[in-house]
Amino acid sequence: MAWDEWDQLKSQAAERGSTNMRLNQLAPDGGGGGGDLVVNQDDLGAVGHEAHGLHGDLHGQADVVGMGVDKHGSGSTMQAATELSNSNFALGDSLSLTVEIWTSQVKSLLDACALISNHLDFSKKLHANDDAEIAAAVKGRDGSGRSVSELSKYFK
């Protein structure tokens, strides 16, 4: 964006009396429910557990390339594709391409499930440690927690 255009946009915003900048958010009157994002440890655990389960199910059931592997390492579907191609059926090349794409997509999905599961496990542990550190820092001299009104004094 050229500087002239930037200056023009700034002056137009100043004429409207707008001093706020809003990026990637709803307009003030645009719904959204307000409030903070709240995620409980149980929620993270449930999502991580489902991702782990999906990974296991996919790995065991969607592995087209590995099913019925012959001595050359080709799965049964690729063996069929080769036989069809050797018999001059155009379907052989299409089936081979389908297996390659399917295998790539399954591997990507397996990687995504593993990443989600591992990330949520890591997040759970990290935030539990953060919570413990914050709780230790916020405790009063006698070991009891400080009230919100007591903490508010520091932010005036």
Secondary structure, 3 states (H helix, E strand, C coil): CCHHHHHHHHHHHHHHCCCCCCCCCCCCCCCCCCCCCCCCHHHHHHHHHHHHHHHHHHHHHCCCCCCCCCCCCCCHHHHHHHHHHHCCCCHHHHHHHHHHHHHHHHHHHHHHHHHHHHHHHHHHHHHHHHHHHHHHHHCCCCCCCCCHHHHHHHHC
